[in-house]
Amino acid sequence: MVKVEEIKLTGNSMFLTIKGKIIFFVALVMVACTIVNIYFTNRDVGNAMLAAQEKSAMNILHSLDLIIKDDYHNLLSDKRTMTLLKRQQLKDAAHMIESVFKSYYSPVMQKIPRALVIRHALEWLSLAPFENIDYYIIDKNSKVLASSNKAITNETFKDLKDIKHRNISEVMCFEKLKKQGDYAAFIIDNGEEKTKSVLAYFQPLDQWEYTIATSIEISNIEAEAKAKLKKITDSLIEFSSQLNITKNGFVYMFDSKGTILIPPPEHIKNDIHLSLNLMTGNSIYDDIKASSESKISELRYVSSNDDAKQPMIVYCNYFKPLKWYTSVIVPVNEINQPARKLVIRQSLIIGLMFLAGLIAVFILVTRIATPLNLLSSYAKELPELDFTKPLAKNTPIDDLPLKYRDEVGELASSFILMRQELSKNIQELIQITASRQRIESELSIAREIQLGMVPKTFPSFPEHKEFDLYATLMPAKEIGGDLYDFFLMDEEHLCFTLGDVSDKGIPSALLMVVTRTLIRTLSEKVSSPCEMMYSINNILSADNPRSMFVTLIIGILNIKTGEIKYANGGHNPPVVIPGDGDVFFKKGTNEPLVGAMPDMLYSDHSLILSPKEGFFLYTDGVNEAMNPKGEQYSNEKLLSQIEKNRDKSVNEIVKTMLGSIKEHSGAAPQSDDIAMLMIKYNGKES
């Protein structure tokens, strides 16, 4: 019992080892390749055989078509020759009658009463020697005055129509008849079991206002045509019997009436075209007709009368003049039989190659299994090693690169290198992680400090009802370079500022802090925004090794009068929201950036806000905000958004602007810091 279980475990573990897996997957790949090769060979050879059979069938159909066309053209030519001969005979006879009647219309005969002249002309006509030709004299009222065939009366032509479906009484009417005459072919029922085909010629007789009609029976021409058609079908049957299509392939032909012209072989049921096609549910007759009437085409069927239910492929053609349907029918399995033989032979060869390859793979895998098992065991030990400490120098795999000079040795060297590099990387990762955590902690603290330096309590001055103020700041990184600030200089003056440092991150944040501190310090000594700007520019440019600068607006609002004085150091123009009229940019002279160069002069700009009018400051992170397509928010959209919300409170306007910017940016990351500050003047408190 123990031995049986050990054998089972050994057998199961065989497929869990690299050796077993390699052998299994190599065998699987070889089997898959074999199946794919056999499949595509069978398909391609089958397609090639099908194409060859199709080409052969097409050639047969073309040959049959050429034979039918040639014989049919000969038949038409003979029929046309005979018809032209008959037509000439009729025309000559009509001209002879016309000449006689014209002689009776001479000046001498005009002295004789007309009725007597007509009687003499008709008497001559009754004696005229026209062999096999009937003649008739018809007046303009379609009345038969004379006829060589007593069976022809006025009623004969009354409802008679020719093969062109024209009414004969209208064709031969003197008033409608062409001067050169006209021909008509029609069938006359003589009262017997048989009918006869007749060709007639109608010639107008102008002086008499009569119609001369001559006719001749052409039933013999039709009989000869039918006999020749029989010869054509007999020759086609003989030709098709000599064809070697496949073992059970054959030619099959029938006409539009269902008459079989070329029957199938004796072992095929003769009513094949009346049996059902089990693949479509239609009769095979209808399927062949539908498939062949356009051009040479192909269809498949399984006959309901075939006990074996053998699929057949049919190549069809339609000869329109005779309405004959010609088809070459071949069993599908006989087309694919050569492909099957080739696949069987190829499968045997591939099977032998598969066995030989499997033996070779087994020997090769057995050779490399031992060192791979050793590497596998060592790999299992790797997670238990302490890579924070130096590793032991001698391990079970250290000798493998010297012992094996092939890929196994390279794999062992890779394991050793991996172990060394893993130990080294873990040591470095520990240090980098500690440093990164320290930096992230410091950046987080710096962000808190930066955002804590700008006022965030609104309303900031609830005791002053003369104005409303709201501002916001959103750095693009952990910390940014945009700034805003505002504070009361005294009971009547509010100092406010908004700026944008040229860079981002810690350097710009430091410059932002210095700038804010300088503004608050200088506001105690200087009351003019341009003088503050001048002093700040000289201080920042004096020691600026990285050539950083800041675009800055410093303004002072007189709370009592609504007057704003401000200086603009290279910053975006502020937006004025008047009580009446459109929102607009308050543009001034283009003054220099702050901190770039010393001793730059700045000027004060002023405006007076009336009650309910506003003053809006912003950084370029607003109007230059990008969406995923690279399109900026734009100055136009900025003005439009402020105009749309001008009647709202300052905090609603700023928050609405911020929401509009986020909606425009969508999934695009914030490309620059965003800062906005807005003042709305309410007027002097009553």
C-alpha positions as CSV (number, residue, x, y, z in Angstrom):
1,M,0.0,0.0,0.0
2,V,2.9,2.3,0.9
3,K,4.6,1.5,-2.4
4,V,1.5,2.3,-4.4
5,E,1.1,5.7,-2.7
6,E,4.8,6.5,-3.3
7,I,4.4,5.6,-7.0
8,K,1.3,7.9,-7.2
9,L,3.2,10.8,-5.4
10,T,6.1,10.3,-7.8
11,G,3.8,10.4,-10.8
12,N,2.0,13.5,-9.5
13,S,5.3,15.3,-8.6
14,M,6.6,14.6,-12.1
15,F,4.3,17.4,-13.4
16,L,5.3,19.8,-10.6
17,T,9.0,19.8,-11.4
18,I,10.7,22.0,-14.1
19,K,11.7,18.8,-15.9
20,G,8.1,17.5,-16.0
21,K,6.8,20.9,-17.1
22,I,9.3,21.4,-19.8
23,I,8.6,17.9,-21.2
24,F,4.9,18.5,-20.8
25,F,4.9,21.9,-22.5
26,V,7.3,20.8,-25.3
27,A,5.0,17.9,-25.9
28,L,2.0,20.3,-25.8
29,V,3.7,22.7,-28.2
30,M,4.6,19.9,-30.6
31,V,1.0,18.5,-30.4
32,A,-0.4,22.1,-31.0
33,C,2.0,22.6,-33.9
34,T,1.0,19.2,-35.3
35,I,-2.7,20.0,-35.0
36,V,-2.2,23.5,-36.5
37,N,0.0,22.0,-39.3
38,I,-2.6,19.3,-40.1
39,Y,-5.4,21.8,-39.9
40,F,-3.8,24.3,-42.3
41,T,-2.5,21.6,-44.6
42,N,-6.0,20.1,-44.8
43,R,-7.5,23.6,-45.3
44,D,-5.0,24.8,-47.8
45,V,-4.8,21.6,-49.8
46,G,-8.6,21.4,-49.6
47,N,-8.9,24.9,-50.9
48,A,-6.3,24.2,-53.6
49,M,-8.2,21.1,-54.7
50,L,-11.5,23.1,-54.5
51,A,-10.0,25.9,-56.6
52,A,-8.6,23.3,-59.1
53,Q,-12.0,21.6,-59.3
54,E,-13.7,25.0,-59.7
55,K,-11.4,25.9,-62.5
56,S,-12.0,22.5,-64.2
57,A,-15.8,22.9,-63.8
58,M,-15.6,26.5,-65.1
59,N,-13.6,25.2,-68.2
60,I,-16.3,22.5,-68.7
61,L,-19.1,25.1,-68.4
62,H,-17.3,27.5,-70.8
63,S,-16.7,24.6,-73.3
64,L,-20.4,23.7,-73.1
65,D,-21.4,27.3,-73.4
66,L,-19.2,27.7,-76.5
67,I,-20.6,24.6,-78.1
68,I,-24.2,25.8,-77.4
69,K,-23.5,29.3,-78.6
70,D,-21.8,28.0,-81.8
71,D,-24.6,25.5,-82.6
72,Y,-27.2,28.1,-81.7
73,H,-25.7,30.8,-83.9
74,N,-25.5,28.3,-86.7
75,L,-29.2,27.4,-86.1
76,L,-30.1,31.1,-86.1
77,S,-28.1,31.7,-89.2
78,D,-29.9,28.9,-91.1
79,K,-33.2,30.0,-89.8
80,R,-32.5,33.6,-90.7
81,T,-31.4,32.6,-94.2
82,M,-34.6,30.6,-94.7
83,T,-36.7,33.4,-93.3
84,L,-35.0,36.0,-95.5
85,L,-35.6,33.8,-98.6
86,K,-39.3,33.5,-97.7
87,R,-39.5,37.2,-97.1
88,Q,-38.0,37.9,-100.5
89,Q,-40.4,35.5,-102.1
90,L,-43.4,37.3,-100.5
91,K,-42.1,40.7,-101.4
92,D,-41.5,39.7,-105.1
93,A,-45.0,38.3,-105.3
94,A,-46.5,41.4,-103.8
95,H,-44.5,43.6,-106.2
96,M,-45.8,41.5,-109.1
97,I,-49.4,42.0,-108.0
98,E,-48.7,45.7,-107.4
99,S,-47.4,46.1,-111.0
100,V,-50.5,44.3,-112.5
101,F,-52.8,46.5,-110.5
102,K,-50.9,49.6,-111.6
103,S,-51.3,48.6,-115.3
104,Y,-55.0,48.5,-114.8
105,Y,-54.8,52.0,-113.5
106,S,-53.4,53.3,-116.9
107,P,-55.1,56.3,-118.7
108,V,-56.7,53.8,-121.2
109,M,-58.2,51.8,-118.4
110,Q,-59.5,54.9,-116.6
111,K,-62.1,55.2,-119.3
112,I,-63.6,51.9,-118.2
113,P,-65.9,52.0,-115.1
114,R,-63.9,51.4,-111.9
115,A,-65.9,48.4,-110.7
116,L,-65.2,46.7,-114.0
117,V,-61.5,47.4,-113.8
118,I,-61.4,46.0,-110.3
119,R,-63.2,42.9,-111.4
120,H,-60.7,42.3,-114.3
121,A,-57.8,42.8,-111.9
122,L,-59.1,40.4,-109.4
123,E,-59.9,37.8,-112.2
124,W,-56.3,38.1,-113.3
125,L,-55.2,37.6,-109.7
126,S,-57.1,34.4,-109.4
127,L,-55.1,33.0,-112.3
128,A,-51.7,34.1,-111.0
129,P,-49.2,31.3,-110.7
130,F,-47.9,31.7,-107.0
131,E,-46.6,28.4,-105.8
132,N,-47.0,27.9,-102.0
133,I,-47.9,31.6,-101.6
134,D,-51.3,32.8,-100.6
135,Y,-52.4,36.3,-101.5
136,Y,-55.1,38.6,-100.3
137,I,-56.5,41.9,-101.5
138,I,-57.8,44.0,-98.6
139,D,-59.6,47.3,-98.9
140,K,-59.0,50.2,-96.5
141,N,-61.9,48.9,-94.3
142,S,-59.9,45.7,-93.7
143,K,-62.4,43.7,-95.9
144,V,-60.9,40.8,-97.9
145,L,-61.8,41.4,-101.5
146,A,-59.9,38.5,-102.9
147,S,-58.0,35.5,-101.5
148,S,-56.2,32.5,-102.8
149,N,-57.0,30.7,-99.5
150,K,-60.8,30.4,-99.1
151,A,-60.3,29.7,-95.4
152,I,-59.2,33.3,-95.0
153,T,-62.2,35.6,-94.3
154,N,-62.7,38.9,-92.8
155,E,-63.0,37.3,-89.3
156,T,-59.6,35.6,-89.7
157,F,-57.6,38.8,-89.0
158,K,-60.0,40.5,-86.7
159,D,-58.4,39.4,-83.4
160,L,-55.2,37.8,-84.7
161,K,-51.9,39.0,-83.3
162,D,-48.3,38.5,-84.5
163,I,-45.4,37.3,-82.5
164,K,-44.7,40.9,-81.6
165,H,-48.2,41.1,-80.0
166,R,-49.4,43.5,-82.7
167,N,-53.0,43.3,-84.0
168,I,-52.8,42.1,-87.6
169,S,-55.9,44.1,-88.6
170,E,-54.0,47.2,-87.6
171,V,-50.7,46.2,-89.2
172,M,-52.3,45.6,-92.7
173,C,-54.7,48.7,-92.5
174,F,-54.0,50.8,-95.6
175,E,-54.1,54.1,-93.6
176,K,-51.5,52.8,-91.0
177,L,-49.3,50.8,-93.3
178,K,-45.8,52.2,-94.1
179,K,-45.0,52.9,-97.8
180,Q,-42.2,50.3,-97.9
181,G,-44.6,47.7,-96.5
182,D,-44.3,45.6,-93.4
183,Y,-43.8,41.9,-92.3
184,A,-45.6,40.0,-89.6
185,A,-45.3,36.4,-88.3
186,F,-48.2,34.8,-86.7
187,I,-49.9,31.4,-86.0
188,I,-53.2,30.4,-87.7
189,D,-55.5,27.8,-86.2
190,N,-56.9,26.0,-89.2
191,G,-59.5,24.1,-87.2
192,E,-57.5,20.9,-87.1
193,E,-55.4,19.5,-84.3
194,K,-52.3,21.2,-85.7
195,T,-51.7,24.9,-86.2
196,K,-49.4,26.5,-88.7
197,S,-46.9,29.3,-88.5
198,V,-47.3,31.9,-91.2
199,L,-45.1,34.8,-92.5
200,A,-46.9,37.6,-94.2
201,Y,-46.0,40.7,-96.2
202,F,-48.3,43.7,-96.5
203,Q,-47.8,46.2,-99.3
204,P,-49.9,49.4,-99.8
205,L,-51.5,50.0,-103.2
206,D,-51.9,53.7,-103.2
207,Q,-54.0,54.4,-106.3
208,W,-56.6,51.8,-105.2
209,E,-56.3,52.4,-101.4
210,Y,-55.9,48.6,-101.1
211,T,-53.5,46.5,-99.2
212,I,-51.7,43.6,-101.0
213,A,-51.0,40.7,-98.6
214,T,-48.9,37.7,-99.4
215,S,-48.2,34.9,-96.9
216,I,-46.3,31.6,-96.8
217,E,-46.3,28.8,-94.2
218,I,-43.0,28.6,-92.2
219,S,-43.9,25.7,-90.0
220,N,-41.2,23.7,-91.8
221,I,-38.5,26.3,-90.6
222,E,-39.6,25.8,-87.0
223,A,-39.6,22.1,-87.4
224,E,-36.1,22.2,-88.8
225,A,-35.0,24.4,-85.9
226,K,-36.4,21.9,-83.4
227,A,-34.6,19.1,-85.1
228,K,-31.4,21.0,-85.0
229,L,-31.9,21.8,-81.3
230,K,-32.3,18.0,-80.8
231,K,-29.0,17.5,-82.5
232,I,-27.4,20.1,-80.3
233,T,-28.6,18.3,-77.1
234,D,-27.5,14.9,-78.5
235,S,-24.0,16.3,-79.2
236,L,-23.9,17.8,-75.7
237,I,-24.9,14.5,-74.1
238,E,-22.2,12.8,-76.1
239,F,-19.6,15.4,-75.1
240,S,-20.5,15.3,-71.4
241,S,-20.3,11.5,-71.4
242,Q,-16.7,11.7,-72.4
243,L,-15.7,14.2,-69.6
244,N,-13.7,12.9,-66.7
245,I,-14.8,15.2,-63.8
246,T,-14.4,13.0,-60.7
247,K,-15.5,9.5,-59.9
248,N,-19.1,10.5,-59.3
249,G,-19.1,14.0,-60.9
250,F,-21.4,14.7,-63.8
251,V,-23.0,17.3,-66.1
252,Y,-26.6,18.1,-65.7
253,M,-28.8,20.3,-67.9
254,F,-32.5,21.2,-68.0
255,D,-34.6,24.0,-69.5
256,S,-37.0,26.5,-67.9
257,K,-39.9,24.1,-68.3
258,G,-38.1,21.4,-66.3
259,T,-37.3,19.2,-69.3
260,I,-34.1,17.3,-68.7
261,L,-31.7,17.9,-71.6
262,I,-28.6,16.1,-70.2
263,P,-29.6,13.5,-67.6
264,P,-27.4,12.5,-64.7
265,P,-25.7,9.0,-64.6
266,E,-27.9,6.0,-64.0
267,H,-27.0,5.8,-60.3
268,I,-28.3,9.3,-59.7
269,K,-32.1,9.8,-59.4
270,N,-33.5,11.4,-62.6
271,D,-35.7,13.9,-60.7
272,I,-32.7,15.5,-58.8
273,H,-33.9,19.0,-59.7
274,L,-37.3,18.4,-58.1
275,S,-35.9,17.1,-54.8
276,L,-35.3,19.4,-51.9
277,N,-32.0,21.0,-50.9
278,L,-31.8,20.2,-47.2
279,M,-29.3,23.1,-46.8
280,T,-31.7,25.8,-47.9
281,G,-35.2,24.2,-47.8
282,N,-35.8,25.1,-51.5
283,S,-36.0,22.7,-54.4
284,I,-32.6,22.1,-56.1
285,Y,-34.3,23.2,-59.3
286,D,-35.1,26.7,-57.8
287,D,-31.6,27.0,-56.2
288,I,-29.8,26.2,-59.5
289,K,-32.0,28.7,-61.3
290,A,-31.4,31.4,-58.8
291,S,-27.7,30.8,-58.7
292,S,-27.1,30.5,-62.5
293,E,-29.2,33.2,-64.0
294,S,-26.7,36.0,-63.3
295,K,-23.4,34.4,-64.3
296,I,-21.3,31.3,-63.7
297,S,-21.7,30.7,-60.0
298,E,-21.5,28.1,-57.3
299,L,-23.9,26.5,-54.8
300,R,-24.0,23.5,-52.5
301,Y,-26.9,21.1,-51.8
302,V,-27.8,17.9,-50.0
303,S,-30.6,16.2,-51.8
304,S,-33.6,14.9,-49.9
305,N,-33.7,11.9,-52.3
306,D,-30.1,10.9,-51.4
307,D,-30.1,8.3,-48.7
308,A,-26.4,8.9,-47.9
309,K,-27.1,12.7,-47.6
310,Q,-23.9,13.4,-49.4
311,P,-23.0,17.2,-49.8
312,M,-22.6,18.2,-53.5
313,I,-21.1,21.3,-55.0
314,V,-22.7,22.7,-58.1
315,Y,-21.2,25.1,-60.7
316,C,-24.0,26.6,-62.7
317,N,-24.4,28.5,-66.0
318,Y,-27.5,29.9,-67.8
319,F,-27.9,30.2,-71.6
320,K,-30.5,32.9,-71.8
321,P,-31.5,32.6,-75.6
322,L,-32.6,29.0,-75.1
323,K,-33.3,29.3,-71.3
324,W,-31.1,26.3,-70.6
325,Y,-29.5,25.7,-67.2
326,T,-26.2,23.9,-67.4
327,S,-24.5,22.6,-64.2
328,V,-21.4,20.6,-63.2
329,I,-22.1,18.6,-60.0
330,V,-19.3,17.1,-57.9
331,P,-19.4,15.3,-54.5
332,V,-17.6,17.4,-51.9
333,N,-15.9,14.4,-50.4
334,E,-14.3,13.5,-53.7
335,I,-12.8,17.0,-53.9
336,N,-11.3,16.7,-50.4
337,Q,-10.2,13.1,-50.7
338,P,-6.6,14.0,-51.9
339,A,-6.2,16.4,-49.1
340,R,-7.3,13.8,-46.5
341,K,-4.7,11.3,-47.9
342,L,-2.0,13.9,-47.7
343,V,-3.0,14.8,-44.2
344,I,-2.9,11.2,-43.1
345,R,0.6,10.6,-44.6
346,Q,1.8,13.9,-43.1
347,S,0.4,13.0,-39.7
348,L,2.3,9.7,-39.6
349,I,5.6,11.5,-40.4
350,I,4.9,14.2,-37.8
351,G,4.1,11.5,-35.2
352,L,7.4,9.8,-35.7
353,M,9.2,13.2,-35.5
354,F,7.2,14.0,-32.4
355,L,8.4,10.8,-30.6
356,A,12.0,11.4,-31.6
357,G,11.9,15.0,-30.4
358,L,10.2,14.0,-27.1
359,I,13.0,11.5,-26.4
360,A,15.7,14.1,-27.2
361,V,13.9,16.7,-24.9
362,F,13.7,14.2,-22.1
363,I,17.5,13.5,-22.2
364,L,18.3,17.2,-22.4
365,V,15.9,18.2,-19.6
366,T,17.2,15.4,-17.4
367,R,20.7,16.8,-17.7
368,I,19.8,20.3,-16.6
369,A,17.2,19.2,-14.0
370,T,19.8,18.7,-11.2
371,P,21.3,22.2,-11.1
372,L,17.9,23.7,-11.6
373,N,16.5,21.8,-8.6
374,L,19.5,23.2,-6.6
375,L,18.7,26.7,-7.8
376,S,15.0,26.2,-7.0
377,S,15.8,25.0,-3.4
378,Y,18.1,28.1,-2.9
379,A,15.4,30.4,-4.3
380,K,13.0,29.1,-1.6
381,E,15.6,30.1,1.0
382,L,16.0,33.6,-0.3
383,P,12.9,35.0,1.5
384,E,14.3,33.8,4.8
385,L,17.6,35.6,4.4
386,D,18.2,38.8,6.3
387,F,19.4,41.3,3.6
388,T,19.9,44.0,6.2
389,K,23.1,42.3,7.3
390,P,26.1,41.1,5.2
391,L,25.4,37.6,3.6
392,A,27.5,34.5,4.0
393,K,30.2,34.0,1.3
394,N,29.8,30.3,0.7
395,T,26.3,29.1,-0.5
396,P,25.2,25.9,-2.3
397,I,25.1,27.7,-5.7
398,D,28.5,29.4,-5.6
399,D,30.2,26.5,-7.4
400,L,27.6,26.2,-10.2
401,P,29.1,28.9,-12.6
402,L,32.4,27.0,-12.6
403,K,30.8,23.6,-13.0
404,Y,28.4,24.5,-15.8
405,R,29.6,26.7,-18.7
406,D,26.2,26.9,-20.4
407,E,23.0,28.7,-19.7
408,V,22.6,26.9,-16.4
409,G,25.9,28.4,-15.2
410,E,24.7,31.9,-16.4
411,L,21.5,31.4,-14.5
412,A,23.5,30.5,-11.3
413,S,25.6,33.6,-11.9
414,S,22.4,35.7,-12.2
415,F,21.2,34.2,-8.9
416,I,24.4,35.2,-7.2
417,L,24.3,38.7,-8.7
418,M,20.7,39.0,-7.8
419,R,21.4,38.1,-4.2
420,Q,24.2,40.6,-4.0
421,E,22.3,43.4,-5.7
422,L,19.2,42.6,-3.7
423,S,21.1,43.0,-0.5
424,K,22.7,46.3,-1.8
425,N,19.3,47.7,-3.0
426,I,17.5,46.9,0.2
427,Q,20.2,48.7,2.2
428,E,19.9,51.8,-0.1
429,L,16.1,51.6,-0.1
430,I,16.0,51.7,3.7
431,Q,18.1,54.9,3.6
432,I,16.1,56.4,0.7
433,T,12.8,55.6,2.4
434,A,13.9,57.3,5.6
435,S,15.1,60.4,3.7
436,R,11.9,60.5,1.7
437,Q,9.7,60.3,4.7
438,R,11.7,63.1,6.4
439,I,11.4,65.3,3.3
440,E,7.6,64.6,2.9
441,S,7.1,65.4,6.5
442,E,9.0,68.7,6.1
443,L,7.1,69.6,2.9
444,S,3.8,68.9,4.7
445,I,4.9,71.2,7.5
446,A,6.1,73.8,5.0
447,R,2.7,73.7,3.2
448,E,0.9,74.1,6.6
449,I,3.2,77.1,7.4
450,Q,2.7,78.6,4.0
451,L,-1.1,78.4,3.9
452,G,-1.1,79.5,7.6
453,M,0.7,82.7,6.7
454,V,-2.1,84.0,4.4
455,P,-5.4,85.1,5.9
456,K,-8.1,82.5,5.7
457,T,-10.8,83.9,8.0
458,F,-13.7,85.5,6.1
459,P,-15.1,88.0,6.6
460,S,-11.8,89.2,8.0
461,F,-13.0,92.6,9.2
462,P,-16.7,92.1,10.2
463,E,-16.7,95.5,12.0
464,H,-16.1,97.2,8.6
465,K,-19.3,97.0,6.6
466,E,-17.9,99.4,3.9
467,F,-16.3,96.6,1.9
468,D,-16.3,92.8,1.4
469,L,-13.2,90.9,0.7
470,Y,-12.5,87.3,-0.2
471,A,-9.3,85.4,-1.4
472,T,-8.2,81.9,-2.2
473,L,-4.8,80.2,-2.9
474,M,-4.3,76.7,-4.5
475,P,-0.6,75.7,-4.9
476,A,0.2,73.4,-7.9
477,K,2.7,71.4,-5.8
478,E,3.0,70.8,-2.1
479,I,4.0,74.4,-1.7
480,G,3.8,77.2,-4.3
481,G,4.9,80.7,-5.2
482,D,1.6,82.5,-5.4
483,L,0.7,84.8,-2.5
484,Y,-2.0,87.1,-1.4
485,D,-2.3,89.2,1.8
486,F,-4.4,92.1,3.2
487,F,-4.3,94.0,6.5
488,L,-5.6,97.3,7.9
489,M,-3.0,100.0,7.9
490,D,-5.2,102.2,10.0
491,E,-8.9,102.7,10.5
492,E,-9.4,104.2,7.0
493,H,-6.9,102.3,4.8
494,L,-6.8,98.6,3.8
495,C,-3.5,97.3,2.2
496,F,-3.9,94.3,-0.1
497,T,-1.5,92.5,-2.4
498,L,-1.4,89.5,-4.8
499,G,1.7,88.1,-6.5
500,D,3.2,85.3,-8.4
501,V,6.8,84.1,-7.9
502,S,8.7,83.0,-11.1
503,D,9.3,79.4,-9.9
504,K,7.5,76.8,-7.9
505,G,8.3,74.7,-4.9
506,I,10.4,75.6,-1.8
507,P,12.5,78.5,-3.4
508,S,9.5,80.3,-4.6
509,A,7.7,79.8,-1.3
510,L,10.7,81.3,0.5
511,L,10.7,84.3,-1.9
512,M,6.9,84.6,-1.4
513,V,7.4,84.7,2.5
514,V,10.1,87.4,2.1
515,T,7.9,89.5,-0.2
516,R,4.9,89.3,2.2
517,T,7.1,90.2,5.1
518,L,8.6,93.2,3.3
519,I,5.1,94.5,2.3
520,R,3.9,94.4,5.9
521,T,7.1,96.0,7.2
522,L,7.3,98.8,4.6
523,S,3.5,99.6,5.0
524,E,4.4,101.0,8.4
525,K,6.9,103.4,6.9
526,V,5.6,104.1,3.4
527,S,2.1,105.0,2.4
528,S,2.5,104.8,-1.4
529,P,2.2,101.5,-3.3
530,C,4.8,102.5,-5.9
531,E,7.4,103.4,-3.1
532,M,6.7,100.0,-1.5
533,M,7.3,98.3,-4.8
534,Y,10.5,100.3,-5.4
535,S,12.0,99.3,-2.0
536,I,10.9,95.6,-2.3
537,N,12.5,95.5,-5.8
538,N,15.8,96.8,-4.6
539,I,15.9,94.5,-1.6
540,L,15.0,91.3,-3.6
541,S,17.4,92.1,-6.5
542,A,20.4,92.9,-4.2
543,D,21.0,89.3,-3.3
544,N,19.3,87.1,-5.9
545,P,21.8,84.4,-7.3
546,R,19.0,82.4,-9.0
547,S,17.6,85.5,-10.7
548,M,14.2,84.9,-9.3
549,F,11.5,87.5,-9.6
550,V,7.9,88.1,-8.6
551,T,5.0,89.7,-10.5
552,L,3.2,91.8,-7.9
553,I,0.2,94.1,-7.3
554,I,0.2,96.3,-4.1
555,G,-3.0,98.3,-3.5
556,I,-4.4,100.5,-0.8
557,L,-8.2,101.0,-0.4
558,N,-9.5,104.1,1.3
559,I,-12.4,102.6,3.2
560,K,-14.2,105.9,3.5
561,T,-14.0,107.1,-0.1
562,G,-13.7,103.9,-2.1
563,E,-10.5,105.1,-3.8
564,I,-7.9,102.5,-4.7
565,K,-4.3,103.3,-5.3
566,Y,-2.2,100.4,-6.6
567,A,1.1,99.7,-8.3
568,N,1.6,96.8,-10.8
569,G,5.0,95.2,-11.1
570,G,4.6,93.1,-14.3
571,H,1.4,91.4,-13.1
572,N,-1.8,90.6,-14.9
573,P,-4.1,93.7,-15.2
574,P,-6.8,93.7,-12.5
575,V,-10.5,93.4,-13.4
576,V,-12.9,96.2,-12.6
577,I,-16.6,95.4,-12.0
578,P,-18.5,98.7,-12.5
579,G,-22.0,99.3,-11.3
580,D,-23.1,100.0,-14.9
581,G,-21.5,98.7,-18.1
582,D,-19.3,95.7,-18.9
583,V,-16.6,94.2,-16.8
584,F,-13.1,95.2,-18.1
585,F,-9.4,94.9,-17.5
586,K,-7.9,98.0,-15.8
587,K,-4.7,98.3,-18.0
588,G,-1.8,100.7,-17.3
589,T,1.8,101.1,-18.3
590,N,3.8,97.9,-18.6
591,E,6.0,98.2,-15.5
592,P,9.0,96.0,-14.7
593,L,9.0,92.7,-12.7
594,V,9.9,92.9,-9.1
595,G,13.3,91.6,-8.0
596,A,14.8,91.3,-11.5
597,M,16.9,94.5,-11.6
598,P,17.6,97.2,-9.0
599,D,16.5,100.8,-9.2
600,M,13.4,100.2,-11.3
601,L,10.8,102.9,-11.0
602,Y,7.1,102.2,-10.5
603,S,4.0,104.4,-10.6
604,D,0.7,104.6,-8.8
605,H,-2.6,104.0,-10.5
606,S,-5.9,105.0,-9.0
607,L,-9.6,104.5,-9.4
608,I,-12.6,105.2,-7.2
609,L,-15.1,102.4,-6.6
610,S,-18.7,103.4,-6.2
611,P,-21.0,101.3,-4.0
612,K,-21.5,97.7,-5.3
613,E,-18.5,98.0,-7.6
614,G,-15.7,95.5,-7.4
615,F,-11.9,95.0,-7.9
616,F,-10.7,91.5,-8.9
617,L,-7.0,90.3,-8.8
618,Y,-5.7,87.0,-10.1
619,T,-2.5,85.1,-11.0
620,D,-1.8,83.6,-14.5
621,G,-2.8,80.2,-13.1
622,V,-6.4,81.4,-13.7
623,N,-6.4,82.6,-17.3
624,E,-3.7,80.2,-18.4
625,A,-5.3,77.0,-16.9
626,M,-5.0,74.2,-19.4
627,N,-7.5,71.5,-20.3
628,P,-6.4,68.0,-21.7
629,K,-6.4,69.4,-25.2
630,G,-3.9,72.2,-24.3
631,E,-6.5,75.0,-24.5
632,Q,-6.2,77.8,-22.0
633,Y,-9.0,79.2,-19.9
634,S,-8.4,82.6,-21.6
635,N,-9.0,86.3,-20.6
636,E,-12.3,86.3,-22.5
637,K,-13.7,83.4,-20.5
638,L,-12.4,85.1,-17.3
639,L,-14.4,88.3,-18.0
640,S,-17.4,86.4,-19.2
641,Q,-17.6,84.3,-16.0
642,I,-17.2,87.4,-13.8
643,E,-19.8,89.3,-15.8
644,K,-22.2,86.4,-15.4
645,N,-21.9,86.4,-11.6
646,R,-21.3,90.1,-10.9
647,D,-24.3,90.4,-8.7
648,K,-23.2,87.7,-6.3
649,S,-21.1,88.1,-3.1
650,V,-17.3,88.2,-3.3
651,N,-16.9,84.7,-1.9
652,E,-19.5,83.3,-4.3
653,I,-17.8,85.0,-7.3
654,V,-14.3,83.6,-6.3
655,K,-15.7,80.1,-5.6
656,T,-17.6,80.2,-8.9
657,M,-14.5,81.2,-10.7
658,L,-12.6,78.3,-9.0
659,G,-15.3,75.8,-10.0
660,S,-15.3,77.1,-13.6
661,I,-11.5,76.6,-13.8
662,K,-11.7,73.1,-12.5
663,E,-14.5,72.3,-15.0
664,H,-12.4,73.6,-17.8
665,S,-9.3,71.7,-16.7
666,G,-11.1,68.4,-16.3
667,A,-8.6,65.5,-16.0
668,A,-5.6,67.7,-16.8
669,P,-3.2,68.2,-13.8
670,Q,-3.0,71.8,-12.3
671,S,-0.1,73.4,-14.3
672,D,0.4,76.5,-12.1
673,D,-0.5,78.0,-8.7
674,I,-3.9,79.7,-8.5
675,A,-4.6,82.8,-6.4
676,M,-7.5,85.2,-6.5
677,L,-8.5,88.2,-4.4
678,M,-11.7,90.3,-4.8
679,I,-12.9,93.5,-3.1
680,K,-16.4,94.8,-3.4
681,Y,-17.0,98.3,-2.1
682,N,-20.3,98.8,-0.2
683,G,-20.0,102.5,0.5
684,K,-19.5,104.5,3.7
685,E,-21.4,103.0,6.7
686,S,-24.4,105.2,7.6
